[in-house]
Structures are given as C-alpha cells and as structure tokens.
Amino acid sequence: MEVGNKYAVIKRHIEGAPGLSNFELKTEAFSLSIAAGSDDIIVKNLYISVDPYQINRMKSKSPSQNVIASINPGEPIKGAVIGKVVASGNAKFKKDDLVMGSFTWAEYSLVREGSIINKIESSEFPLSYHLGVLGISGLTAYVGLFEVCRPQKGEKVFVSAASGSVGNLVGQFAKVLGCYVVGCAGSQKKVALLKEKLGFDEAFNYKEETDLNSTLTRYFPDGIDIYFDNVGGEMLEAAVANMKAFGRVVACRVISEYTNAGKRASPNMLDIVYKRITIKGFLVSDFINSFPDFLAKASHYLRTGKLKVIEDISTGVESIPSAFVALFNGDNVGKKIVKLAEE
C-alpha cells in the first residue's frame, strides 16, 4: 500500500534569521509495506520536536559541523520525533508500538537498522512530554544545572531565555532546590508567566532595559552565583560583570549568534580572572547516562506539582516552517512541538 507522504525541507541555506521563504513542503509516494527479510521499521509520526539548534545544520557552513552534519537544500530534515509503528521487520518492535527517535520531519518515516529509535513504555503523562519536560529539553536543563553548575540551596541563579523549552525548566529545578531565581524574557506576558505560574522570584523584559549591567545589579545586589546562559552576546557580558567570586557560568546555547554571527560576547577577562569565574560549555549528549536519574526526579516533580509544563503546540506538517521561524522571533513560549496525527 502506498500513501502520499508530506515532508518539510529547506529551499536554500539559511543566512541570518530564518523566514518562511527558506522552507518548502514536498509530497512523495511512500510505501507502508516492509520487504521480506528487511529490518526496516515504518513509523507514522505523531509529534515533532522543533529546536533552535537545528538552524546551525541549515547554514551553508555549519558552525557545529564537527558535532552534527549539515543539511543541504531538498534533503530530509531529521529531529526528535514520537511516532507509532505501522509496520516492522525488526523483532524488537511491533505494530502500534509507540517509539521515539531521530526521524524525518514528515508524516511517515522509514527507520533503517542503526537509526536512533527507542520504545516508549506506558506513561502516566501525555505523550508530548517525552519531547520536552521528560525528554532532551528536560535532561539539558537538569544536567546543565545540577551536574555542570552544582548549585547549593540559597544560591542566586540567573537564567536567560527563561521562557524557552530549557530555560523555564532550569528556573523551576533551581526553585525546587531552594535557590533565588531571576529570569529574563522578551515580553511582559512572558515575564508574568515566569513569576506567576513558574515560581521565579523575579523576571524582567530585556527588550525594555537600556543597560543590562545596571539591570542585573538591581536584581542581584550581592552578585550572581550561577548564570545559565542560553543567548550569549551582551547578556553574557552583563552577567559576568555581576558574578560573585567563584561564580559559575554554564553555556548551553548562544541563540543571539545563531542569527547574527557578528554578535559575539566579550566578557571582561579581568572579572573572570580576579573573581575566579568558571565558564563551561556542555552538550547534553555527554550526559545520556544521567537520563534514568533525571527521569525519576522529573516524574516525581510532575506528580507532586513542583514542575509546571509549558508547551506551544501547532498542528500539521504545514505548520513546521512557521513553528521553526517562531523560535527566533520570540513568538513561542515553552517547548515548541508540531502535532501531526492523533495518538
């Protein structure tokens, strides 16, 4: 049996901020049958994770090409996807199994032997959570805070892009530990969300601040112990200027540079030396062994109401381009997901 499989590709490499014109939708014939003796698996995709790091794969020269491969125009785009098995030649998976892996941004995916695919066992939580709070976004927040920064109760924590898929969870994890947490976001609506729903002690709209150094001094008169950096640029410079002695900076993302290569951070090196500040970058892939511990704790926090979930879900393959673009123009809040089909 064949169906028309709709999928998203880039029309040209992205330079600067992405726009809808960078993408196009294609449809091609797709077989739902597995050849005899094949280990292939056919998956009907249900939820697609839309993540900002993907833009680096869509550039003509990826700054992260030593870690992840670039995507050429017209090639399938792969990312974290949750789906349901339609047909399987692999003994480990059977029809109707729920799975998660690195699949194409399409209605259906052909998963060959050696591809990343894991079965999702029965869960008390919504399936989409496995792409966000119980998935890579949650793990990134958890290990970046607890294993890289190692916070102590009562320490002062600053989080940039705090309403995003990782930042909102960093702030919530820090609050569970008993830290003082301040986040920044790009609108008053997001600021209200951080304070009123997610429990941040304070939050501010960075777009309304003319002097970030003075702003951080106002919120941290005694200095910052931990800065969880998602943006780089001027925010990193201001945070370093306001760090305490032996402060820790974890570099998770540098979104300001994703769309503007000239927007590089230049923190004061004298501050770094004399305050003995540690700045450390990390990749979540280095901490996969921490996943069971993270999953147990995050699940407990969800059950007990200590962790709130913020999802931004759009519907249909047609919404993939606008969902991706929204990550860079400030339209989304929380984990960005595209729902393709009912479970």
N, C-alpha and C positions, 0 to 999 in steps of 0.2 A: 504493500500500500504506500502511495506517495501523497505528500501534502505540500502546500506552498509554505516555505519557512522564511519568515521575515526577520531580517537582522540589520544591525546598525554598523556602519563603517565611517572612517574619516575620508573626506574627499581630497583633502590636501593636508600636509603637515601644519600643525598649529604653531604660530609665532605670536607671542603676546597672549592676550586674553582670548579664550575660545568664544566662538559665536555659532549660531545655528547653521550658518553657511559652511562651517567646517565639516558638517556631517551629512550623510545621506542614508536613506533606508533602501535596502535591496530585498528582493524575494527570489528564492530559487527552489527548484524541486528537491524534496528531501524524502528519502525512504525511511519508513518506520519498521522495516524488517532487518533482521540480522542474518548475515550469510552463515551457512552451516560451517561449524568449526571455528568461528570467529570469537574473540574475547571482547568484542566491542559492546558498548552499552549505549542505548539511545535514551536520552533524558528530555522530558518536557519541562522546560524551565518555568518556575513559579515566581521567584523573586531574584532580582539582580541588585547587587551592591554597587553603588556609584560612588567612587572615591577620588579625591583630588590628585593623588599621586599619579593617576593614570595619564595626566596631561604630559608628564615627562616622557612617557612612552610614545606620545603622539607628535613629538617635535622631530625636526629633520635630523638633529643631533641630540640624542637624549643625554642629559647630564648624569643620568643614573644607568647608562648603558652597560657598565661593568657589573650591575646588580640585576637589572631587568631588561629584557630585549625591547627594542623599538618596534613600533607598528607602522607599516607602510600603508599609504592610501589604498583603500579597497580590500585590505586584509581583515579577517575577522578579529574582533576585539575580545580578549578574554578577561575575566574578572571573577570575583567570588559570586557564586550563584547557588541557589537552592532549587532543587527540582524533584520530579517524580520519575522513576524508571518506567519507560514504556516497553522496552524490550532489552533482553540481556543475554549475552553469550558467556558472561562471567559468572562462575558458580557462587561468588561471594555476594552477588546482587540479583534480586528477582524483581519481577514486575510489581509495580506500585510501591517499591521501597522509596522512602524519602532520602535524598542524598544532598550533599553539599560539596562543591569543589571549584576548580578553576575551569569554567565553561565559557562558551561564546555568548556575547550579548545578542541573543536570538530567541525565537520561540522554542526551538528544539536544538539540542546539541548532540553531536556524535562524540562519545568519550572513548578514546582508544586506550589500550593497555599502557600503563606507565603514567597516565594522567593523574592529577590530584583529584581524588574522589573518596568521600567518606560517608558512611551511612549515618543518618540521624535517627537515633532511637526515640521511642515515645517520650514526649516532653510535656511538662505541665504548663509551659509557656508558649505564647504564639510563635509560629514558625519563623517569622521575620526577625525575632530577637536573635536568632543564630547568626545573622549577618551584622548585628550591631552590638548590643549590650552583652550578649553571650558569645560573640564572635571576635573577629580580629580587632574591631574598634575597641571593644571592652578589654581585650588582652593587652592592646597597645597602651591604653590608659593605666591599666593595673601594673604592668611590669615597668613602664616608664616612671611611674610614681614610686612604687614600693621597692623595686629591685635596683633601679638606677639612682633614684634620689634618696631612698631610705628615710622618709620623714619621721619625726618624733611628734608625739602629742603636744599641741600648743604652738608648734612652729607656724610661721607665716608663709602662706603659699599664694603665688600669683599665677594665673592661667590666662594665656591669650587665646583668641578664637574660642572662647569658653562656651559658646552655644553650639559648637560643632559636634560631630559624632564622637570625637575623642575628648575634647576639652570639657564638655559637660560631665563626663564620667570621671575625669581626673578630679574635678572640683568636688563631686559627690563622694568619691573614695576618700579624699582628704578630710572632708567633714565627718565621715564615719569614724576616722581615726581620732578626730578631736583637734584638727588644725583650724587656724583662722584663714579663710579663703576669700580672695578677691578675683573676679574675672572681668575681662573686657570683651565687648561685642560691638557690632556695627549699627545698632538701632536701640531706641528706648524700649521697644517691645521686647527685644531680646534681653535687655538689662533687667526688665521686670520679671521675665521668665526665670532668669538666674537667681534672683533674690526671693521671689515669691513661691516658685514651685520647686526649685532645685536646692534651696537652702544655703546659697552662697551668702557670706556675711555682708559683702559689698560687691558692687559691679558698676562699671561705667561704660559710656559710649565713646569709644576712642575717636570717632569722627567729630565729636563736639569739643575735643580737647586740643588746644593750640600748643601746649607744652607738656609732652608726656612725662618728662623728668619731674616737673612740679606736680603733676597728677599723681604719680606713684609715691612721691614724698608725702602727699596728703593722705593717701590710703595706708601707707606704711611708714609712719614717722620714725619707727625704730629700725627700719630696714626689712628686706625680704630674705627669708631663709632659702626658699625654693622657688625657682621660676620654671614653669613648664611651658616651653616655647613652641608654638605652632606656626609662627609667622615670620620670625627673623626681622631684618630691617631695623627701623627706628625704635620699634618696641623692645627689641633685644638690647639695643644701646641704652635705652632709658632704664630697663630692668637691671642691667649690670651696674649702672651708676647708683642704684638704690639697694644693692645687695649688702647683706651683713657680711662680716668676716666669716670665712669658711662656708659661704653660701654655695648652693648647687644649682646649676642650670642644666636642664635636660632638653636637648634639641631633638624634637620629634618631627616637625615639618617646618618648611620655610615657604609658606604659601605666597608671601609677598614677592619672592623671587621666581615662583613658578610662571608668573605672567609678566615679570619685569626683571630681566637679567641684570639691569644696571642698579637695582635696588639692593645693594649688598650691605650687610651690617658691619659696622666698625666700632665695636665696643672699646672702651678705654682700657688699654692694656695695663696701665698703672693700677687701675682698680683691681684688675684680675690678679696682678702680682701681689700687691700690698694687702689686699683682702683675702688672698689665697682662695680665690673662687675657682670652683671646678665647673667646666663646661664639657658635657659629654653627649655625643650623638648616639643613637641606637636604632636598630632595625628589629621589629617585632619577631622576625624570623629567627633571630638569635635566641629567643626565649620560648620556643614552642614547647619545651619540656615543662614549662610552668603552667601550661594550659589546664591540666586537671585541678591544680590548686586554685587557680583563678576561677574556673567554672564553679567549683564548690562554693567559694566565697560569694561570687556574684549572684548565684542562685539563692543563697541564703539571704543576701541583702534584698533581693527582689521579694522573696516570701515575707520578709519582715517589714517591708515598706521603707527600708533605708535607701533604696535606689529607685529613682524615677526614670521612666523610659520616654525619650523624645524621639519620635520618628517622623520623617517627612516622606510620605509615600505617594508617588504618582502611578498612573496606570497605563499599560500598553507599550509595546515596542516603540510606537510613535513618540512617546514622551521621553525616550532615552536622551536625545540631544538636548532638550530643554532642561532636563534634570541635571545633566553634566554641567551645562553652562551656569545653572543656578548656583553651583558650588563656588563660583568665582565672582559673582556679582552680589553676593550677600542675601539672596532670596531664600535660601533653605535654613532650617533650624533642626538640629539634631542629626540623626542618621538618615542619609538620603538613600531611598530604595525605590526601585521600579517594580511594581507588581504586574506580572504578565498573564497569570491564569489563577483560577481558584484551586485550592488545595484538593 
